[in-house]
Amino acid sequence: MTKYGVIVGSTRKNSYSLGVAEAIVAGLPADAEVTFLEIANLPLYNQDLDADSPKEYTAFRELVAAQDAFIMVTPEHNRSVPAALKNALDIASRPWGQNVWAGKPVLLASTSISGIAGVAAHHVLRNTVDFLDMAVMHQPELYIGNMMALADEDGKITNEDTQNFLADAAAKFAGFAAKHLA
């Protein structure tokens, strides 16, 4: 059984990114253990606190370390990832030399209400997780644009083609993760 950690970059209630993450999770194997990691209330990363880390840092690092693979879904904020997502990535990669992301397979997805589908945020996130030594599944690329036409007001994906596409990507990611974890 693979333990999948899911991180949603949007902290907004009824976010489209959460809806995409849930649609991806729906395509994972039935025996997958899925944990959505909360990032909204993490204190801002501060290197001065590394010697005596806040309990929130320690708990988050332990939760990340306990996962086998990750699914990360981000909206685009000003051509980048939201601050809460970047903060979470920083917390679990520090102190220097104690990166708990390293070696873990990751599936990335980006969302946007526009047609460009959060492509800039996606690539910022990809560059970061590459640096953190995560194993990125590069295909299929999950750029999900025009979200208002694909989801309801609660952020749930209602478009059947999109649901099928995301479920298929999840099945491929399960195989990708299994290879990297073997």
VMD Tcl script that builds the backbone (N, CA, C; Angstrom):
set m [mol new atoms 546]
animate dup $m
set s [atomselect $m all]
$s set {name element resname resid chain x y z} {
  {N N MET 1 A 0.843 -1.182 0.000}
  {CA C MET 1 A 0.000 0.000 0.000}
  {C C MET 1 A 0.885 1.241 0.000}
  {N N THR 2 A 0.617 2.137 -0.910}
  {CA C THR 2 A 1.385 3.373 -1.026}
  {C C THR 2 A 0.667 4.483 -0.271}
  {N N LYS 3 A 1.467 5.278 0.445}
  {CA C LYS 3 A 0.937 6.434 1.175}
  {C C LYS 3 A 1.152 7.679 0.316}
  {N N TYR 4 A 0.044 8.285 -0.101}
  {CA C TYR 4 A 0.088 9.479 -0.937}
  {C C TYR 4 A -0.238 10.699 -0.089}
  {N N GLY 5 A 0.671 11.666 -0.085}
  {CA C GLY 5 A 0.398 12.959 0.530}
  {C C GLY 5 A -0.110 13.887 -0.555}
  {N N VAL 6 A -1.155 14.632 -0.240}
  {CA C VAL 6 A -1.731 15.575 -1.198}
  {C C VAL 6 A -1.577 16.973 -0.624}
  {N N ILE 7 A -0.986 17.849 -1.419}
  {CA C ILE 7 A -0.827 19.241 -1.008}
  {C C ILE 7 A -1.523 20.116 -2.031}
  {N N VAL 8 A -2.441 20.934 -1.530}
  {CA C VAL 8 A -3.202 21.855 -2.365}
  {C C VAL 8 A -2.685 23.261 -2.080}
  {N N GLY 9 A -2.169 23.916 -3.108}
  {CA C GLY 9 A -1.577 25.238 -2.940}
  {C C GLY 9 A -2.565 26.326 -2.594}
  {N N SER 10 A -3.814 26.150 -2.953}
  {CA C SER 10 A -4.836 27.141 -2.643}
  {C C SER 10 A -5.400 26.882 -1.255}
  {N N THR 11 A -5.493 27.930 -0.464}
  {CA C THR 11 A -6.094 27.812 0.865}
  {C C THR 11 A -7.540 28.322 0.854}
  {N N ARG 12 A -8.041 28.653 -0.325}
  {CA C ARG 12 A -9.397 29.182 -0.466}
  {C C ARG 12 A -10.446 28.088 -0.294}
  {N N LYS 13 A -11.495 28.402 0.428}
  {CA C LYS 13 A -12.624 27.479 0.544}
  {C C LYS 13 A -13.180 27.235 -0.862}
  {N N ASN 14 A -13.527 25.985 -1.151}
  {CA C ASN 14 A -14.084 25.608 -2.457}
  {C C ASN 14 A -13.132 25.908 -3.612}
  {N N SER 15 A -11.838 25.733 -3.394}
  {CA C SER 15 A -10.865 26.052 -4.438}
  {C C SER 15 A -10.932 25.037 -5.570}
  {N N TYR 16 A -10.640 25.527 -6.762}
  {CA C TYR 16 A -10.571 24.648 -7.925}
  {C C TYR 16 A -9.414 23.663 -7.782}
  {N N SER 17 A -8.324 24.106 -7.163}
  {CA C SER 17 A -7.185 23.207 -6.971}
  {C C SER 17 A -7.564 22.026 -6.093}
  {N N LEU 18 A -8.354 22.258 -5.071}
  {CA C LEU 18 A -8.828 21.155 -4.225}
  {C C LEU 18 A -9.706 20.212 -5.042}
  {N N GLY 19 A -10.577 20.761 -5.878}
  {CA C GLY 19 A -11.416 19.916 -6.728}
  {C C GLY 19 A -10.602 19.052 -7.671}
  {N N VAL 20 A -9.538 19.611 -8.241}
  {CA C VAL 20 A -8.657 18.837 -9.111}
  {C C VAL 20 A -7.944 17.758 -8.306}
  {N N ALA 21 A -7.446 18.114 -7.123}
  {CA C ALA 21 A -6.759 17.127 -6.279}
  {C C ALA 21 A -7.694 15.967 -5.937}
  {N N GLU 22 A -8.922 16.273 -5.588}
  {CA C GLU 22 A -9.888 15.216 -5.261}
  {C C GLU 22 A -10.179 14.335 -6.474}
  {N N ALA 23 A -10.243 14.932 -7.662}
  {CA C ALA 23 A -10.484 14.148 -8.876}
  {C C ALA 23 A -9.283 13.258 -9.200}
  {N N ILE 24 A -8.080 13.728 -8.919}
  {CA C ILE 24 A -6.894 12.890 -9.116}
  {C C ILE 24 A -6.924 11.734 -8.131}
  {N N VAL 25 A -7.180 12.031 -6.870}
  {CA C VAL 25 A -7.215 10.992 -5.829}
  {C C VAL 25 A -8.227 9.907 -6.181}
  {N N ALA 26 A -9.338 10.284 -6.804}
  {CA C ALA 26 A -10.363 9.314 -7.181}
  {C C ALA 26 A -9.833 8.256 -8.145}
  {N N GLY 27 A -8.750 8.575 -8.856}
  {CA C GLY 27 A -8.182 7.624 -9.803}
  {C C GLY 27 A -7.061 6.760 -9.241}
  {N N LEU 28 A -6.706 6.954 -7.968}
  {CA C LEU 28 A -5.655 6.136 -7.355}
  {C C LEU 28 A -6.176 4.735 -7.070}
  {N N PRO 29 A -5.282 3.772 -6.900}
  {CA C PRO 29 A -5.722 2.414 -6.569}
  {C C PRO 29 A -6.563 2.395 -5.290}
  {N N ALA 30 A -7.457 1.428 -5.200}
  {CA C ALA 30 A -8.384 1.338 -4.061}
  {C C ALA 30 A -7.668 1.201 -2.723}
  {N N ASP 31 A -6.467 0.611 -2.720}
  {CA C ASP 31 A -5.759 0.418 -1.453}
  {C C ASP 31 A -4.825 1.582 -1.099}
  {N N ALA 32 A -4.865 2.665 -1.875}
  {CA C ALA 32 A -4.013 3.823 -1.595}
  {C C ALA 32 A -4.415 4.455 -0.267}
  {N N GLU 33 A -3.415 4.842 0.489}
  {CA C GLU 33 A -3.659 5.597 1.725}
  {C C GLU 33 A -3.371 7.060 1.407}
  {N N VAL 34 A -4.395 7.902 1.519}
  {CA C VAL 34 A -4.285 9.293 1.095}
  {C C VAL 34 A -4.423 10.220 2.299}
  {N N THR 35 A -3.477 11.155 2.408}
  {CA C THR 35 A -3.518 12.161 3.460}
  {C C THR 35 A -3.391 13.533 2.822}
  {N N PHE 36 A -4.370 14.391 3.063}
  {CA C PHE 36 A -4.288 15.782 2.627}
  {C C PHE 36 A -3.532 16.542 3.712}
  {N N LEU 37 A -2.401 17.138 3.339}
  {CA C LEU 37 A -1.575 17.864 4.291}
  {C C LEU 37 A -2.005 19.324 4.340}
  {N N GLU 38 A -2.338 19.791 5.515}
  {CA C GLU 38 A -2.782 21.170 5.720}
  {C C GLU 38 A -1.568 22.089 5.732}
  {N N ILE 39 A -1.607 23.141 4.904}
  {CA C ILE 39 A -0.484 24.074 4.847}
  {C C ILE 39 A -0.868 25.498 5.228}
  {N N ALA 40 A -2.141 25.781 5.368}
  {CA C ALA 40 A -2.614 27.160 5.560}
  {C C ALA 40 A -2.127 27.794 6.861}
  {N N ASN 41 A -1.945 26.997 7.892}
  {CA C ASN 41 A -1.624 27.574 9.193}
  {C C ASN 41 A -0.173 27.379 9.612}
  {N N LEU 42 A 0.682 26.980 8.694}
  {CA C LEU 42 A 2.101 26.832 9.025}
  {C C LEU 42 A 2.719 28.223 9.227}
  {N N PRO 43 A 3.488 28.404 10.311}
  {CA C PRO 43 A 4.187 29.686 10.468}
  {C C PRO 43 A 5.171 29.881 9.319}
  {N N LEU 44 A 5.429 31.130 8.962}
  {CA C LEU 44 A 6.402 31.390 7.897}
  {C C LEU 44 A 7.753 30.811 8.267}
  {N N TYR 45 A 8.395 30.190 7.273}
  {CA C TYR 45 A 9.707 29.608 7.522}
  {C C TYR 45 A 10.696 30.714 7.882}
  {N N ASN 46 A 11.493 30.446 8.921}
  {CA C ASN 46 A 12.525 31.368 9.373}
  {C C ASN 46 A 13.723 30.532 9.796}
  {N N GLN 47 A 14.826 30.682 9.099}
  {CA C GLN 47 A 16.019 29.889 9.378}
  {C C GLN 47 A 16.509 30.076 10.812}
  {N N ASP 48 A 16.249 31.216 11.407}
  {CA C ASP 48 A 16.656 31.449 12.795}
  {C C ASP 48 A 16.004 30.454 13.753}
  {N N LEU 49 A 14.906 29.839 13.329}
  {CA C LEU 49 A 14.180 28.905 14.199}
  {C C LEU 49 A 14.619 27.457 14.007}
  {N N ASP 50 A 15.575 27.197 13.124}
  {CA C ASP 50 A 15.991 25.821 12.850}
  {C C ASP 50 A 16.537 25.107 14.085}
  {N N ALA 51 A 17.246 25.801 14.920}
  {CA C ALA 51 A 17.842 25.166 16.103}
  {C C ALA 51 A 16.772 24.719 17.102}
  {N N ASP 52 A 15.688 25.446 17.179}
  {CA C ASP 52 A 14.591 25.121 18.096}
  {C C ASP 52 A 13.277 25.305 17.336}
  {N N SER 53 A 13.008 24.379 16.418}
  {CA C SER 53 A 11.878 24.509 15.497}
  {C C SER 53 A 10.536 24.580 16.211}
  {N N PRO 54 A 9.628 25.425 15.698}
  {CA C PRO 54 A 8.263 25.423 16.228}
  {C C PRO 54 A 7.638 24.039 16.046}
  {N N LYS 55 A 6.722 23.693 16.916}
  {CA C LYS 55 A 6.084 22.367 16.858}
  {C C LYS 55 A 5.382 22.142 15.521}
  {N N GLU 56 A 4.882 23.205 14.896}
  {CA C GLU 56 A 4.223 23.074 13.595}
  {C C GLU 56 A 5.211 22.638 12.520}
  {N N TYR 57 A 6.447 23.153 12.562}
  {CA C TYR 57 A 7.478 22.725 11.607}
  {C C TYR 57 A 7.757 21.244 11.784}
  {N N THR 58 A 7.982 20.849 13.043}
  {CA C THR 58 A 8.343 19.460 13.333}
  {C C THR 58 A 7.233 18.508 12.910}
  {N N ALA 59 A 5.997 18.831 13.264}
  {CA C ALA 59 A 4.866 17.965 12.908}
  {C C ALA 59 A 4.720 17.860 11.390}
  {N N PHE 60 A 4.885 18.972 10.674}
  {CA C PHE 60 A 4.759 18.946 9.223}
  {C C PHE 60 A 5.884 18.121 8.599}
  {N N ARG 61 A 7.100 18.313 9.053}
  {CA C ARG 61 A 8.231 17.533 8.530}
  {C C ARG 61 A 8.010 16.040 8.746}
  {N N GLU 62 A 7.512 15.668 9.916}
  {CA C GLU 62 A 7.252 14.251 10.206}
  {C C GLU 62 A 6.156 13.706 9.302}
  {N N LEU 63 A 5.124 14.502 9.049}
  {CA C LEU 63 A 4.036 14.075 8.173}
  {C C LEU 63 A 4.535 13.892 6.739}
  {N N VAL 64 A 5.345 14.809 6.260}
  {CA C VAL 64 A 5.928 14.686 4.917}
  {C C VAL 64 A 6.799 13.435 4.844}
  {N N ALA 65 A 7.647 13.231 5.842}
  {CA C ALA 65 A 8.552 12.076 5.851}
  {C C ALA 65 A 7.784 10.757 5.838}
  {N N ALA 66 A 6.588 10.731 6.400}
  {CA C ALA 66 A 5.801 9.502 6.494}
  {C C ALA 66 A 5.110 9.122 5.181}
  {N N GLN 67 A 5.089 10.021 4.203}
  {CA C GLN 67 A 4.425 9.756 2.922}
  {C C GLN 67 A 5.409 9.100 1.957}
  {N N ASP 68 A 4.887 8.272 1.052}
  {CA C ASP 68 A 5.708 7.630 0.029}
  {C C ASP 68 A 5.805 8.470 -1.242}
  {N N ALA 69 A 4.728 9.161 -1.588}
  {CA C ALA 69 A 4.633 9.908 -2.846}
  {C C ALA 69 A 3.713 11.106 -2.621}
  {N N PHE 70 A 3.783 12.062 -3.543}
  {CA C PHE 70 A 2.989 13.286 -3.387}
  {C C PHE 70 A 2.246 13.662 -4.652}
  {N N ILE 71 A 1.097 14.270 -4.432}
  {CA C ILE 71 A 0.322 14.935 -5.471}
  {C C ILE 71 A 0.251 16.393 -5.030}
  {N N MET 72 A 0.690 17.307 -5.893}
  {CA C MET 72 A 0.647 18.734 -5.576}
  {C C MET 72 A -0.137 19.452 -6.654}
  {N N VAL 73 A -1.134 20.220 -6.217}
  {CA C VAL 73 A -1.969 20.969 -7.145}
  {C C VAL 73 A -1.922 22.433 -6.734}
  {N N THR 74 A -1.601 23.293 -7.686}
  {CA C THR 74 A -1.454 24.709 -7.370}
  {C C THR 74 A -2.225 25.599 -8.323}
  {N N PRO 75 A -2.799 26.679 -7.787}
  {CA C PRO 75 A -3.270 27.734 -8.671}
  {C C PRO 75 A -2.074 28.623 -9.018}
  {N N GLU 76 A -2.289 29.570 -9.902}
  {CA C GLU 76 A -1.231 30.516 -10.238}
  {C C GLU 76 A -1.526 31.847 -9.572}
  {N N HIS 77 A -0.565 32.337 -8.811}
  {CA C HIS 77 A -0.650 33.661 -8.194}
  {C C HIS 77 A 0.502 34.502 -8.736}
  {N N ASN 78 A 0.194 35.498 -9.535}
  {CA C ASN 78 A 1.218 36.409 -10.051}
  {C C ASN 78 A 2.363 35.672 -10.751}
  {N N ARG 79 A 2.009 34.703 -11.591}
  {CA C ARG 79 A 2.943 33.895 -12.378}
  {C C ARG 79 A 3.835 33.004 -11.516}
  {N N SER 80 A 3.369 32.671 -10.315}
  {CA C SER 80 A 4.131 31.809 -9.425}
  {C C SER 80 A 3.162 30.983 -8.582}
  {N N VAL 81 A 3.713 30.277 -7.599}
  {CA C VAL 81 A 2.892 29.486 -6.688}
  {C C VAL 81 A 2.464 30.347 -5.505}
  {N N PRO 82 A 1.376 30.003 -4.837}
  {CA C PRO 82 A 0.958 30.745 -3.653}
  {C C PRO 82 A 2.008 30.648 -2.534}
  {N N ALA 83 A 2.049 31.671 -1.723}
  {CA C ALA 83 A 3.030 31.741 -0.630}
  {C C ALA 83 A 2.916 30.553 0.315}
  {N N ALA 84 A 1.706 30.090 0.598}
  {CA C ALA 84 A 1.534 28.972 1.538}
  {C C ALA 84 A 2.206 27.706 1.015}
  {N N LEU 85 A 2.140 27.477 -0.278}
  {CA C LEU 85 A 2.778 26.291 -0.877}
  {C C LEU 85 A 4.297 26.412 -0.815}
  {N N LYS 86 A 4.830 27.548 -1.203}
  {CA C LYS 86 A 6.283 27.744 -1.149}
  {C C LYS 86 A 6.781 27.603 0.284}
  {N N ASN 87 A 6.045 28.137 1.244}
  {CA C ASN 87 A 6.416 28.032 2.649}
  {C C ASN 87 A 6.476 26.571 3.093}
  {N N ALA 88 A 5.496 25.780 2.704}
  {CA C ALA 88 A 5.473 24.354 3.068}
  {C C ALA 88 A 6.672 23.625 2.464}
  {N N LEU 89 A 6.990 23.932 1.214}
  {CA C LEU 89 A 8.144 23.307 0.577}
  {C C LEU 89 A 9.432 23.670 1.322}
  {N N ASP 90 A 9.543 24.921 1.716}
  {CA C ASP 90 A 10.734 25.369 2.451}
  {C C ASP 90 A 10.841 24.695 3.813}
  {N N ILE 91 A 9.760 24.640 4.552}
  {CA C ILE 91 A 9.786 24.065 5.898}
  {C C ILE 91 A 10.280 22.622 5.874}
  {N N ALA 92 A 9.764 21.822 4.944}
  {CA C ALA 92 A 10.124 20.399 4.926}
  {C C ALA 92 A 11.448 20.120 4.212}
  {N N SER 93 A 12.102 21.152 3.699}
  {CA C SER 93 A 13.411 20.953 3.074}
  {C C SER 93 A 14.540 21.473 3.966}
  {N N ARG 94 A 14.212 21.970 5.121}
  {CA C ARG 94 A 15.188 22.580 6.027}
  {C C ARG 94 A 15.121 21.905 7.382}
  {N N PRO 95 A 16.098 22.066 8.252}
  {CA C PRO 95 A 17.356 22.763 8.048}
  {C C PRO 95 A 18.179 22.104 6.943}
  {N N TRP 96 A 19.160 22.852 6.451}
  {CA C TRP 96 A 20.004 22.372 5.364}
  {C C TRP 96 A 20.499 20.966 5.665}
  {N N GLY 97 A 20.361 20.079 4.668}
  {CA C GLY 97 A 20.802 18.705 4.821}
  {C C GLY 97 A 19.749 17.772 5.405}
  {N N GLN 98 A 18.574 18.301 5.713}
  {CA C GLN 98 A 17.500 17.487 6.303}
  {C C GLN 98 A 16.216 17.557 5.473}
  {N N ASN 99 A 16.369 17.557 4.164}
  {CA C ASN 99 A 15.264 17.640 3.217}
  {C C ASN 99 A 14.457 16.340 3.226}
  {N N VAL 100 A 13.227 16.386 3.726}
  {CA C VAL 100 A 12.409 15.163 3.783}
  {C C VAL 100 A 11.595 14.936 2.504}
  {N N TRP 101 A 11.702 15.824 1.527}
  {CA C TRP 101 A 11.062 15.615 0.219}
  {C C TRP 101 A 11.906 14.699 -0.674}
  {N N ALA 102 A 13.194 14.647 -0.456}
  {CA C ALA 102 A 14.148 14.011 -1.371}
  {C C ALA 102 A 13.774 12.572 -1.703}
  {N N GLY 103 A 13.838 12.263 -2.998}
  {CA C GLY 103 A 13.621 10.917 -3.486}
  {C C GLY 103 A 12.166 10.508 -3.646}
  {N N LYS 104 A 11.247 11.345 -3.231}
  {CA C LYS 104 A 9.828 10.960 -3.292}
  {C C LYS 104 A 9.232 11.308 -4.660}
  {N N PRO 105 A 8.464 10.389 -5.235}
  {CA C PRO 105 A 7.779 10.678 -6.500}
  {C C PRO 105 A 6.702 11.751 -6.297}
  {N N VAL 106 A 6.502 12.573 -7.325}
  {CA C VAL 106 A 5.509 13.640 -7.228}
  {C C VAL 106 A 4.798 13.833 -8.564}
  {N N LEU 107 A 3.497 14.054 -8.467}
  {CA C LEU 107 A 2.653 14.408 -9.606}
  {C C LEU 107 A 2.241 15.859 -9.406}
  {N N LEU 108 A 2.462 16.689 -10.408}
  {CA C LEU 108 A 2.145 18.114 -10.325}
  {C C LEU 108 A 0.965 18.453 -11.220}
  {N N ALA 109 A 0.134 19.370 -10.741}
  {CA C ALA 109 A -0.969 19.888 -11.546}
  {C C ALA 109 A -1.135 21.368 -11.226}
  {N N SER 110 A -1.559 22.126 -12.222}
  {CA C SER 110 A -1.849 23.542 -12.004}
  {C C SER 110 A -3.243 23.849 -12.511}
  {N N THR 111 A -3.850 24.863 -11.909}
  {CA C THR 111 A -5.211 25.254 -12.261}
  {C C THR 111 A -5.279 26.754 -12.493}
  {N N SER 112 A -6.238 27.154 -13.314}
  {CA C SER 112 A -6.453 28.572 -13.561}
  {C C SER 112 A -7.840 28.772 -14.149}
  {N N ILE 113 A -8.405 29.921 -13.889}
  {CA C ILE 113 A -9.670 30.257 -14.546}
  {C C ILE 113 A -9.422 30.713 -15.974}
  {N N SER 114 A -8.168 31.020 -16.311}
  {CA C SER 114 A -7.836 31.448 -17.670}
  {C C SER 114 A -7.475 30.249 -18.538}
  {N N GLY 115 A -7.279 30.511 -19.788}
  {CA C GLY 115 A -6.927 29.462 -20.737}
  {C C GLY 115 A -5.482 29.020 -20.658}
  {N N ILE 116 A -4.612 29.806 -19.996}
  {CA C ILE 116 A -3.200 29.408 -19.951}
  {C C ILE 116 A -2.917 28.419 -18.826}
  {N N ALA 117 A -3.925 28.108 -18.035}
  {CA C ALA 117 A -3.931 26.946 -17.143}
  {C C ALA 117 A -2.845 26.921 -16.075}
  {N N GLY 118 A -2.390 28.078 -15.629}
  {CA C GLY 118 A -1.402 28.100 -14.556}
  {C C GLY 118 A -0.046 27.569 -14.969}
  {N N VAL 119 A 0.275 27.679 -16.251}
  {CA C VAL 119 A 1.520 27.095 -16.749}
  {C C VAL 119 A 2.750 27.692 -16.067}
  {N N ALA 120 A 2.748 28.987 -15.774}
  {CA C ALA 120 A 3.913 29.600 -15.127}
  {C C ALA 120 A 4.086 29.044 -13.710}
  {N N ALA 121 A 3.006 28.936 -12.958}
  {CA C ALA 121 A 3.083 28.372 -11.605}
  {C C ALA 121 A 3.550 26.924 -11.653}
  {N N HIS 122 A 3.033 26.183 -12.618}
  {CA C HIS 122 A 3.416 24.780 -12.768}
  {C C HIS 122 A 4.937 24.650 -12.923}
  {N N HIS 123 A 5.508 25.490 -13.756}
  {CA C HIS 123 A 6.947 25.403 -14.010}
  {C C HIS 123 A 7.768 25.905 -12.823}
  {N N VAL 124 A 7.268 26.897 -12.102}
  {CA C VAL 124 A 7.941 27.324 -10.872}
  {C C VAL 124 A 7.955 26.164 -9.881}
  {N N LEU 125 A 6.806 25.505 -9.733}
  {CA C LEU 125 A 6.715 24.368 -8.815}
  {C C LEU 125 A 7.623 23.234 -9.267}
  {N N ARG 126 A 7.640 22.955 -10.558}
  {CA C ARG 126 A 8.497 21.882 -11.086}
  {C C ARG 126 A 9.972 22.183 -10.812}
  {N N ASN 127 A 10.381 23.420 -11.026}
  {CA C ASN 127 A 11.778 23.787 -10.752}
  {C C ASN 127 A 12.113 23.578 -9.282}
  {N N THR 128 A 11.198 23.933 -8.417}
  {CA C THR 128 A 11.446 23.789 -6.977}
  {C C THR 128 A 11.545 22.328 -6.582}
  {N N VAL 129 A 10.592 21.493 -7.002}
  {CA C VAL 129 A 10.633 20.092 -6.587}
  {C C VAL 129 A 11.787 19.349 -7.250}
  {N N ASP 130 A 12.190 19.774 -8.444}
  {CA C ASP 130 A 13.406 19.209 -9.047}
  {C C ASP 130 A 14.607 19.489 -8.152}
  {N N PHE 131 A 14.736 20.732 -7.698}
  {CA C PHE 131 A 15.839 21.089 -6.811}
  {C C PHE 131 A 15.780 20.310 -5.497}
  {N N LEU 132 A 14.564 20.022 -5.033}
  {CA C LEU 132 A 14.401 19.276 -3.779}
  {C C LEU 132 A 14.625 17.782 -3.971}
  {N N ASP 133 A 15.037 17.370 -5.156}
  {CA C ASP 133 A 15.400 15.998 -5.476}
  {C C ASP 133 A 14.210 15.043 -5.459}
  {N N MET 134 A 13.051 15.565 -5.861}
  {CA C MET 134 A 11.870 14.716 -5.992}
  {C C MET 134 A 11.848 14.137 -7.410}
  {N N ALA 135 A 11.232 12.979 -7.553}
  {CA C ALA 135 A 11.098 12.323 -8.854}
  {C C ALA 135 A 9.788 12.781 -9.488}
  {N N VAL 136 A 9.872 13.681 -10.453}
  {CA C VAL 136 A 8.700 14.281 -11.085}
  {C C VAL 136 A 8.210 13.406 -12.232}
  {N N MET 137 A 6.917 13.095 -12.234}
  {CA C MET 137 A 6.313 12.442 -13.393}
  {C C MET 137 A 6.004 13.556 -14.398}
  {N N HIS 138 A 6.708 13.543 -15.514}
  {CA C HIS 138 A 6.605 14.643 -16.476}
  {C C HIS 138 A 5.445 14.509 -17.457}
  {N N GLN 139 A 4.947 13.306 -17.673}
  {CA C GLN 139 A 3.846 13.102 -18.623}
  {C C GLN 139 A 2.777 12.230 -17.995}
  {N N PRO 140 A 1.526 12.536 -18.134}
  {CA C PRO 140 A 1.012 13.701 -18.833}
  {C C PRO 140 A 1.189 14.963 -17.989}
  {N N GLU 141 A 1.275 16.103 -18.669}
  {CA C GLU 141 A 1.326 17.377 -17.965}
  {C C GLU 141 A -0.101 17.770 -17.624}
  {N N LEU 142 A -0.296 18.185 -16.385}
  {CA C LEU 142 A -1.646 18.505 -15.911}
  {C C LEU 142 A -1.802 20.011 -15.746}
  {N N TYR 143 A -2.058 20.681 -16.863}
  {CA C TYR 143 A -2.370 22.104 -16.875}
  {C C TYR 143 A -3.878 22.196 -17.075}
  {N N ILE 144 A -4.607 22.575 -16.034}
  {CA C ILE 144 A -6.065 22.561 -16.123}
  {C C ILE 144 A -6.564 24.008 -16.139}
  {N N GLY 145 A -6.947 24.485 -17.311}
  {CA C GLY 145 A -7.412 25.858 -17.480}
  {C C GLY 145 A -8.923 25.918 -17.627}
  {N N ASN 146 A -9.424 27.145 -17.691}
  {CA C ASN 146 A -10.862 27.402 -17.855}
  {C C ASN 146 A -11.682 26.671 -16.788}
  {N N MET 147 A -11.191 26.731 -15.553}
  {CA C MET 147 A -11.798 25.965 -14.460}
  {C C MET 147 A -13.276 26.252 -14.244}
  {N N MET 148 A -13.709 27.462 -14.518}
  {CA C MET 148 A -15.120 27.805 -14.282}
  {C C MET 148 A -16.053 26.975 -15.163}
  {N N ALA 149 A -15.552 26.479 -16.277}
  {CA C ALA 149 A -16.363 25.644 -17.170}
  {C C ALA 149 A -16.275 24.162 -16.816}
  {N N LEU 150 A -15.346 23.802 -15.934}
  {CA C LEU 150 A -15.105 22.394 -15.614}
  {C C LEU 150 A -15.586 21.979 -14.230}
  {N N ALA 151 A -15.918 22.963 -13.399}
  {CA C ALA 151 A -16.248 22.683 -12.005}
  {C C ALA 151 A -17.486 23.458 -11.577}
  {N N ASP 152 A -18.071 23.009 -10.483}
  {CA C ASP 152 A -19.222 23.722 -9.934}
  {C C ASP 152 A -18.762 24.815 -8.972}
  {N N GLU 153 A -19.710 25.502 -8.347}
  {CA C GLU 153 A -19.376 26.616 -7.449}
  {C C GLU 153 A -18.641 26.162 -6.188}
  {N N ASP 154 A -18.672 24.866 -5.891}
  {CA C ASP 154 A -17.940 24.319 -4.751}
  {C C ASP 154 A -16.528 23.863 -5.131}
  {N N GLY 155 A -16.150 24.034 -6.403}
  {CA C GLY 155 A -14.821 23.649 -6.862}
  {C C GLY 155 A -14.712 22.206 -7.316}
  {N N LYS 156 A -15.794 21.443 -7.231}
  {CA C LYS 156 A -15.776 20.028 -7.635}
  {C C LYS 156 A -15.794 19.914 -9.156}
  {N N ILE 157 A -14.955 19.033 -9.680}
  {CA C ILE 157 A -14.896 18.827 -11.124}
  {C C ILE 157 A -16.180 18.138 -11.577}
  {N N THR 158 A -16.877 18.756 -12.514}
  {CA C THR 158 A -18.132 18.205 -13.027}
  {C C THR 158 A -18.003 17.740 -14.481}
  {N N ASN 159 A -16.959 18.173 -15.153}
  {CA C ASN 159 A -16.751 17.797 -16.547}
  {C C ASN 159 A -16.229 16.367 -16.615}
  {N N GLU 160 A -16.969 15.503 -17.257}
  {CA C GLU 160 A -16.626 14.079 -17.290}
  {C C GLU 160 A -15.287 13.807 -17.987}
  {N N ASP 161 A -15.003 14.509 -19.077}
  {CA C ASP 161 A -13.722 14.315 -19.758}
  {C C ASP 161 A -12.555 14.682 -18.837}
  {N N THR 162 A -12.717 15.750 -18.074}
  {CA C THR 162 A -11.666 16.172 -17.143}
  {C C THR 162 A -11.530 15.164 -16.012}
  {N N GLN 163 A -12.634 14.681 -15.512}
  {CA C GLN 163 A -12.583 13.647 -14.470}
  {C C GLN 163 A -11.817 12.427 -14.968}
  {N N ASN 164 A -12.123 11.992 -16.185}
  {CA C ASN 164 A -11.457 10.817 -16.762}
  {C C ASN 164 A -9.972 11.076 -16.994}
  {N N PHE 165 A -9.637 12.256 -17.487}
  {CA C PHE 165 A -8.240 12.622 -17.728}
  {C C PHE 165 A -7.446 12.589 -16.421}
  {N N LEU 166 A -8.003 13.167 -15.362}
  {CA C LEU 166 A -7.303 13.218 -14.081}
  {C C LEU 166 A -7.201 11.830 -13.449}
  {N N ALA 167 A -8.242 11.028 -13.560}
  {CA C ALA 167 A -8.196 9.658 -13.030}
  {C C ALA 167 A -7.151 8.832 -13.775}
  {N N ASP 168 A -7.070 9.013 -15.088}
  {CA C ASP 168 A -6.065 8.300 -15.872}
  {C C ASP 168 A -4.651 8.726 -15.472}
  {N N ALA 169 A -4.469 10.016 -15.236}
  {CA C ALA 169 A -3.154 10.504 -14.789}
  {C C ALA 169 A -2.801 9.902 -13.434}
  {N N ALA 170 A -3.783 9.765 -12.559}
  {CA C ALA 170 A -3.543 9.165 -11.238}
  {C C ALA 170 A -3.117 7.709 -11.370}
  {N N ALA 171 A -3.761 6.983 -12.262}
  {CA C ALA 171 A -3.390 5.580 -12.469}
  {C C ALA 171 A -1.963 5.473 -12.993}
  {N N LYS 172 A -1.595 6.352 -13.908}
  {CA C LYS 172 A -0.222 6.370 -14.415}
  {C C LYS 172 A 0.755 6.736 -13.304}
  {N N PHE 173 A 0.355 7.680 -12.461}
  {CA C PHE 173 A 1.234 8.083 -11.360}
  {C C PHE 173 A 1.427 6.941 -10.362}
  {N N ALA 174 A 0.398 6.155 -10.128}
  {CA C ALA 174 A 0.541 5.002 -9.224}
  {C C ALA 174 A 1.623 4.053 -9.742}
  {N N GLY 175 A 1.643 3.817 -11.050}
  {CA C GLY 175 A 2.686 2.977 -11.636}
  {C C GLY 175 A 4.058 3.627 -11.561}
  {N N PHE 176 A 4.108 4.914 -11.832}
  {CA C PHE 176 A 5.364 5.674 -11.745}
  {C C PHE 176 A 5.908 5.620 -10.318}
  {N N ALA 177 A 5.038 5.864 -9.348}
  {CA C ALA 177 A 5.462 5.840 -7.937}
  {C C ALA 177 A 5.970 4.458 -7.554}
  {N N ALA 178 A 5.257 3.419 -7.977}
  {CA C ALA 178 A 5.656 2.049 -7.637}
  {C C ALA 178 A 7.065 1.742 -8.142}
  {N N LYS 179 A 7.389 2.193 -9.356}
  {CA C LYS 179 A 8.737 1.977 -9.901}
  {C C LYS 179 A 9.788 2.673 -9.053}
  {N N HIS 180 A 9.492 3.882 -8.607}
  {CA C HIS 180 A 10.466 4.652 -7.828}
  {C C HIS 180 A 10.590 4.172 -6.395}
  {N N LEU 181 A 9.568 3.503 -5.922}
  {CA C LEU 181 A 9.587 3.028 -4.537}
  {C C LEU 181 A 10.105 1.596 -4.418}
  {N N ALA 182 A 10.246 0.916 -5.559}
  {CA C ALA 182 A 10.692 -0.486 -5.550}
  {C C ALA 182 A 12.159 -0.599 -5.179}
}
mol reanalyze $m
mol bondsrecalc $m
mol representation Tube
mol addrep $m
